[in-house]
Amino acid sequence: MSESLSKAASSDNRRIFRIRFKRALLTQLLQRRRLRSDDVRLVCPVPDDVPPQVIGPILAGLSRAEVIRKGEFKSSTRAAAHSRPLPEWHLNNRRKAASLLARLPEVGQE
């Protein structure tokens, strides 16, 4: 695969992952009302070709839109995170979350 095709595929994979992660996050929050990114990563693992740093902007965007809010910090349960403190995210606006989830496209698992 040429370098430009590889970059395009990687960019597409990031876009698809962001949609899948946001759908998983909103679905879980509507059911549980609070979670950490570790909880979402259990049902929506980060693909090898997607940098895990894409998760932060997803959370920050939902926080700015007042869909979620940051709660207290708790230790990560992932071995790779070495018990690093992660914020617990709380559902802030159920109506906005449900509306956003309904507008997100369903994308297949790669």
C-alpha positions in Angstrom: 0.0 0.0 0.0 1.4 3.4 -0.9 2.1 5.9 1.9 -0.7 8.2 0.9 -3.3 5.3 0.8 -1.9 4.1 4.2 -2.4 7.6 5.7 -5.9 7.8 4.3 -6.8 4.4 5.7 -5.4 5.4 9.1 -7.3 8.7 9.1 -10.5 6.8 8.2 -9.9 4.3 11.0 -9.5 7.2 13.5 -12.8 8.8 12.3 -14.6 5.5 12.6 -13.1 4.8 16.0 -14.1 8.3 17.3 -17.7 7.6 16.2 -17.7 4.1 17.8 -16.1 5.4 21.0 -18.6 8.3 21.3 -21.5 5.9 20.7 -20.2 3.5 23.3 -19.6 6.3 25.8 -23.0 7.8 25.4 -24.8 4.4 25.5 -23.0 3.5 28.7 -23.6 6.9 30.3 -27.3 6.7 29.5 -27.5 3.4 31.3 -25.0 4.0 34.2 -24.9 7.8 34.6 -21.1 7.7 35.3 -18.0 6.0 34.1 -14.3 6.3 33.3 -12.7 6.0 29.9 -11.4 2.6 30.9 -15.0 1.4 31.1 -15.6 2.4 27.5 -12.3 1.0 26.3 -13.5 -2.4 27.5 -16.3 -2.4 25.0 -14.6 -0.3 22.4 -10.9 -1.0 22.4 -8.5 1.4 20.7 -7.2 -0.2 17.4 -3.5 -0.6 17.0 -3.3 2.1 14.2 -5.2 4.7 16.2 -3.4 6.7 18.8 -5.1 6.6 22.2 -4.8 10.3 22.5 -7.9 10.7 20.3 -10.0 9.9 23.4 -9.2 13.1 25.3 -10.7 15.4 22.6 -13.9 13.3 22.5 -14.4 13.7 26.3 -13.4 17.4 26.2 -15.9 18.1 23.4 -18.7 16.4 25.2 -17.8 18.3 28.4 -17.7 21.7 26.6 -21.2 20.8 25.1 -22.3 20.2 28.7 -23.3 16.6 27.9 -20.9 15.2 30.5 -19.0 16.7 33.5 -15.9 15.6 35.2 -16.1 14.1 38.6 -13.5 12.8 41.0 -10.4 11.0 39.9 -10.0 7.2 40.4 -7.1 4.9 39.5 -7.1 3.3 36.1 -7.7 -0.4 35.9 -5.7 -0.9 32.8 -2.2 -2.4 33.3 -0.8 -0.1 30.5 -2.0 3.0 32.5 -0.1 1.9 35.7 -3.0 3.0 38.0 -2.8 6.6 36.7 -5.7 8.7 38.0 -8.5 9.1 35.5 -11.6 11.3 35.9 -14.9 9.7 36.4 -17.3 11.3 33.9 -20.9 11.9 34.9 -23.9 12.3 32.6 -24.8 16.0 32.8 -27.7 16.3 30.3 -29.6 13.1 29.5 -31.7 14.9 26.7 -28.5 16.2 24.9 -26.8 12.8 25.3 -29.8 10.9 23.8 -30.1 13.4 21.0 -26.4 13.2 20.1 -26.5 9.4 20.2 -29.5 9.3 17.9 -27.7 11.5 15.4 -24.4 9.5 15.4 -24.1 7.0 12.5 -23.7 3.3 13.3 -20.4 2.1 12.0 -19.2 -1.4 11.7 -16.4 -2.9 13.8 -13.2 -2.9 11.8 
